[in-house]
């Protein structure tokens, strides 16, 4: 959780499909319409988070790569729907 | 008649099954067709000499080489003199791209291509020019109007579009795209690596590449055709061989490729119809598994390929599970590739890149093997999901 109470899934260092499984597990507990943040490093997570959102009726609010000392990570903001999970 | 690798007993599998092998990964490399084996052996005995020599042995080799050239050209819709043999499909693509960039360097160095081309097209272009990638839709089909706009820009040396995608089977609109490239005066390279031998090839290309391994010929040969009048210059050092690229040709591979292509072309409709029905069965079985998407165009597609992605599944684990049950299949998931990158084809289509399974049916596929595969699939996917703790997501 961040300071506003949004769930954060830290999937950095995990390989496909684990980041998506963590996202789905968080989505199941999330309030419909709320936003989940996913941090990931696997290049497959970028297209797969978007594909998961399409399949689950969720919405990709943003996806942005940032640099860090370990070579960078992707931050995805995902808005879950009532049916997601 | 069956061919391909001999049937073997599988490794022990959790289900206790010890199955016969079924090779269902004939998307890029098909098992050697029996007619190819015979032709290859003939050419090893009669075509071993240097085809440039004037003696009887040399003439015999030359005869086989030129016979193979004439036959493959005819089956691909090219003229004999337009055909160039290379050492591999990758080498043929590189020669096509680099030779066009060299011949048209005054025009520019941009190569317009769909976002789902073979990696050899991407790598060849990045080596000597700039890529201009054109988006595809969810089915993997290129955006024709974006393609047409891109080739009308200044600085475009070459356009490249595959006849059909080798990962998901979708047939590309080569005819429509060729009207745009012709209008813009840009040569069009059609990569028929996945399609040649399985469907007819649209003749509106300026350069054509093909991979004999995909139609059941042995390794060691690539095919490049350059239409008469197309500007192309060899990008390699001069050589005094039989081809417009350096090096000698594997004559046994060339003869085998010609004989197999002739055989499968003669039976193309029947083989296509038969395999289309079997891939349809696999599509139906895969669609019935929860959270599984069959990808690619359902109708306008290659007859022998079917690809699907299963949510919350590790591609490597499911390929391994199926392998231990006796089924060889492919995958476009990153964990099954030599790199960590996911399939650029699946990513460009916006479909799941993980949990991907790619099935390619060889021409002699047995319906009972497809039936067994369809029955084994749900269990394999379920086992991997359980292993990953993703049963109830």
Contacts between the chains, C-beta under 8 A, distances in Angstrom:
chain1	res1	chain2	res2	distance
A	15	B	334	7.7
A	15	B	335	6.2
A	15	B	340	7.9
A	16	B	314	7.3
A	16	B	315	7.7
A	16	B	333	6.6
A	16	B	334	5.8
A	16	B	335	6.2
A	16	B	342	7.0
A	16	B	353	6.9
A	16	B	354	3.9
A	17	B	311	7.5
A	17	B	312	5.5
A	17	B	313	6.3
A	17	B	314	6.0
A	17	B	354	3.9
A	17	B	355	6.0
A	17	B	388	7.1
A	17	B	390	7.8
A	18	B	388	7.3
A	20	B	311	7.2
A	20	B	312	6.6
A	20	B	354	6.7
A	21	B	312	5.3
A	21	B	388	6.0
A	21	B	389	7.1
A	21	B	390	4.9
A	21	B	393	6.6
A	24	B	312	6.9
A	24	B	390	7.4
A	24	B	393	4.3
A	25	B	393	6.4
A	28	B	393	6.8
A	42	B	334	7.5
A	42	B	340	7.4
A	43	B	334	7.0
A	43	B	340	6.4
A	43	B	341	5.5
A	43	B	342	6.2
A	44	B	333	7.5
A	44	B	334	4.7
A	44	B	341	7.8
A	44	B	342	3.9
A	44	B	347	8.0
A	44	B	353	4.9
A	44	B	354	5.9
A	46	B	347	7.7
A	47	B	342	6.3
A	47	B	346	7.1
A	47	B	347	4.0
A	47	B	350	6.9
A	47	B	352	7.8
A	47	B	353	5.4
A	48	B	342	7.5
A	48	B	352	5.7
A	48	B	353	5.7
A	48	B	354	5.6
A	50	B	350	6.4
A	51	B	309	7.9
A	51	B	350	6.1
A	51	B	351	5.6
A	51	B	352	4.5
A	51	B	353	7.6
A	52	B	311	7.0
A	52	B	352	7.3
A	54	B	350	7.0
A	55	B	291	6.9
A	55	B	293	7.1
A	55	B	311	6.6
A	55	B	352	7.6
A	85	B	393	6.7
